[in-house]
Amino acid sequence: MECAAKGNGRRCSGTANRRCDSCGAVSYCSVSHQRSHWSAHKEECGRLKQQMCNVKLLNDFPFTFSRDATYQVCEKVETRCSLLDKLGIHHVGMWIHECSCGDASALLDHLRSDKGWSLSSRLCPCTGPLSILKKQLNSWSDYCEWRGIPLDSPVALLLHWPLTIYQAIQLAFSKDLIPATTDELCIHYLGPERELYQLSVFGELRALFPEVQVHIDFVGPEIPHDRDGETINLCSYPHCIEASCCCKSGKGEFTSRTTSEISSAITIRLHSGYYHDRYVELTKEFLPDIIIAPNAGIAAYKSWLATIELIREIEIPAIFSDYCEEACHLAANCVSSVTGSPSTITVQLNPFRQPLAVEDTVLLLPCYSNCFLFGI
């Protein structure tokens, strides 16, 4: 935990173990740093205090490993790596990018061709659902019951990506921002990072949006230039490890082409660069129904300004997520200052946030990937 006053022109004197008595969300290395930072902190202190009251709700997951993944990680009793090791998925397949103990980038190129779950069929959704989704999912418990996934399965650690897309679209439906019934969805997905090496999990959108052709354009500076223009057709669900499972009887997990040659339910296209620079090219074929930006960090990166101005001009609904409520609050204020309008969808907890806490966060608030959502 870093001193909240770090970077204010004074060197920190030691470990930041002195919490703010009021909010308890920030720490300082000394009394002098706490006093010097008060002029900045006082504006956020009351808001952070209220957010700290929701810690129990933030950490509320139905999984058998929930306490280890939440409280124990936040208190440094467990690490992300030790939990992944307990679950048998540390440094395994596409789980490697959830690891925090070393540089996983050297291994990423080996993951393009084989991105199965590395789990038994009992623990993962390697085939289609037994029944079509007929009612809205509102929690991980709802999802696991529908898909027949036991609560000792770790798959939610990766499925938060497609389930966050599902939640964003449900929010847009509820506000009449996009049609509630459609046979085709076009999504512009901004700023992907680790998702680029976990693409097969987006095949779960086939179950979540049955009989819908879903086109997703991934756009961001983290997409390698040599993958720019690549089209990925998800033809089935990620496979389990059992050789005799029926998930092996279909086509491969996904195929890759520079142009779309295969008709499939889920098509992903990769575009390197910033959204505001690529938008005209992206929309030559068709306009997006919705823009989704996971873990956006809008308040932290100036590059978002041009993109937010573009979104205001094109009037396409956009849903953003971030790691904690405070980050979304700051982001929503930034967006409102550009658009001149309040958020259409207010900041709210994402029921499908990743159930594994982020380590070494700036605030003492629990942080989770895709934790909170808001939209314009």
Secondary structure as the mmCIF struct_conf table of DSSP 4:
data_model
#
loop_
_struct_conf.conf_type_id
_struct_conf.id
_struct_conf.beg_label_comp_id
_struct_conf.beg_label_asym_id
_struct_conf.beg_label_seq_id
_struct_conf.end_label_comp_id
_struct_conf.end_label_asym_id
_struct_conf.end_label_seq_id
TURN_TY1_P TURN_TY1_P1 ALA A 4 GLY A 7
BEND BEND1 ASN A 8 ARG A 10
BEND BEND2 GLY A 14 GLY A 14
STRN STRN1 ARG A 18 ARG A 19
TURN_TY1_P TURN_TY1_P2 ASP A 21 CYS A 23
BEND BEND3 ALA A 25 ALA A 25
STRN STRN2 SER A 27 TYR A 28
BEND BEND4 CYS A 29 SER A 30
HELX_RH_AL_P HELX_RH_AL_P1 VAL A 31 MET A 52
TURN_TY1_P TURN_TY1_P3 CYS A 53 ASN A 54
HELX_RH_AL_P HELX_RH_AL_P2 VAL A 55 LEU A 58
TURN_TY1_P TURN_TY1_P4 ASN A 59 ASN A 59
BEND BEND5 PHE A 63 PHE A 63
TURN_TY1_P TURN_TY1_P5 THR A 64 PHE A 65
HELX_RH_AL_P HELX_RH_AL_P3 SER A 66 ALA A 69
TURN_TY1_P TURN_TY1_P6 THR A 70 THR A 70
HELX_RH_AL_P HELX_RH_AL_P4 TYR A 71 CYS A 74
TURN_TY1_P TURN_TY1_P7 GLU A 75 LYS A 76
BEND BEND6 VAL A 77 GLU A 78
HELX_RH_AL_P HELX_RH_AL_P5 ARG A 80 LYS A 86
TURN_TY1_P TURN_TY1_P8 LEU A 87 GLY A 88
TURN_TY1_P TURN_TY1_P9 HIS A 90 HIS A 91
HELX_RH_3T_P HELX_RH_3T_P1 GLY A 93 GLU A 98
BEND BEND7 CYS A 101 GLY A 102
HELX_RH_AL_P HELX_RH_AL_P6 SER A 105 LEU A 108
HELX_RH_3T_P HELX_RH_3T_P2 ASP A 109 LEU A 111
BEND BEND8 ARG A 112 SER A 113
BEND BEND9 LEU A 119 LEU A 119
HELX_RH_3T_P HELX_RH_3T_P3 SER A 121 LEU A 123
BEND BEND10 CYS A 124 CYS A 124
BEND BEND11 THR A 127 THR A 127
BEND BEND12 LEU A 130 SER A 131
BEND BEND13 LYS A 135 LYS A 135
BEND BEND14 SER A 139 SER A 139
HELX_RH_AL_P HELX_RH_AL_P7 TRP A 140 ARG A 147
TURN_TY1_P TURN_TY1_P10 GLY A 148 GLY A 148
TURN_TY1_P TURN_TY1_P11 LEU A 151 ASP A 152
TURN_TY1_P TURN_TY1_P12 VAL A 155 VAL A 155
HELX_RH_AL_P HELX_RH_AL_P8 ALA A 156 SER A 174
TURN_TY1_P TURN_TY1_P13 LYS A 175 ASP A 176
BEND BEND15 LEU A 177 ILE A 178
BEND BEND16 ALA A 180 THR A 181
BEND BEND17 ASP A 183 ASP A 183
STRN STRN3 GLU A 184 LEU A 190
BEND BEND18 GLU A 193 GLU A 193
HELX_RH_3T_P HELX_RH_3T_P4 ARG A 194 TYR A 197
HELX_RH_3T_P HELX_RH_3T_P5 LEU A 199 GLU A 204
HELX_RH_AL_P HELX_RH_AL_P9 LEU A 205 LEU A 208
BEND BEND19 PHE A 209 PHE A 209
TURN_TY1_P TURN_TY1_P14 PRO A 210 GLU A 211
STRN STRN4 GLN A 213 GLY A 220
TURN_TY1_P TURN_TY1_P15 PRO A 221 GLU A 222
BEND BEND20 ILE A 223 ILE A 223
HELX_RH_3T_P HELX_RH_3T_P6 HIS A 225 ARG A 227
TURN_TY1_P TURN_TY1_P16 ASP A 228 GLY A 229
STRN STRN5 THR A 231 LEU A 234
BEND BEND21 SER A 236 SER A 236
HELX_LH_PP_P HELX_LH_PP_P1 TYR A 237 HIS A 239
BEND BEND22 ILE A 241 ILE A 241
TURN_TY1_P TURN_TY1_P17 ALA A 243 SER A 244
BEND BEND23 CYS A 245 CYS A 245
HELX_RH_3T_P HELX_RH_3T_P7 CYS A 246 LYS A 248
BEND BEND24 SER A 249 LYS A 251
BEND BEND25 GLU A 253 GLU A 253
STRN STRN6 PHE A 254 ARG A 257
BEND BEND26 THR A 258 THR A 259
BEND BEND27 ILE A 262 ILE A 262
BEND BEND28 ALA A 265 ALA A 265
STRN STRN7 ILE A 266 SER A 272
BEND BEND29 GLY A 273 GLY A 273
HELX_RH_AL_P HELX_RH_AL_P10 TYR A 275 LEU A 282
TURN_TY1_P TURN_TY1_P18 THR A 283 GLU A 285
BEND BEND30 ASP A 289 ASP A 289
STRN STRN8 ILE A 290 ALA A 293
TURN_TY1_P TURN_TY1_P19 PRO A 294 ASN A 295
HELX_RH_3T_P HELX_RH_3T_P8 ILE A 298 ALA A 300
TURN_TY1_P TURN_TY1_P20 LYS A 302 SER A 303
HELX_RH_AL_P HELX_RH_AL_P11 TRP A 304 ILE A 314
TURN_TY1_P TURN_TY1_P21 GLU A 315 GLU A 315
STRN STRN9 ALA A 318 ASP A 322
BEND BEND31 TYR A 323 CYS A 324
HELX_RH_AL_P HELX_RH_AL_P12 GLU A 325 THR A 339
BEND BEND32 GLY A 340 SER A 341
BEND BEND33 THR A 344 THR A 344
STRN STRN10 ILE A 345 LEU A 349
TURN_TY1_P TURN_TY1_P22 PRO A 351 PHE A 352
BEND BEND34 PRO A 355 LEU A 356
HELX_LH_PP_P HELX_LH_PP_P2 ALA A 357 VAL A 358
BEND BEND35 GLU A 359 ASP A 360
BEND BEND36 VAL A 362 LEU A 365
TURN_TY1_P TURN_TY1_P23 SER A 369 ASN A 370
STRN STRN11 PHE A 372 GLY A 375
#
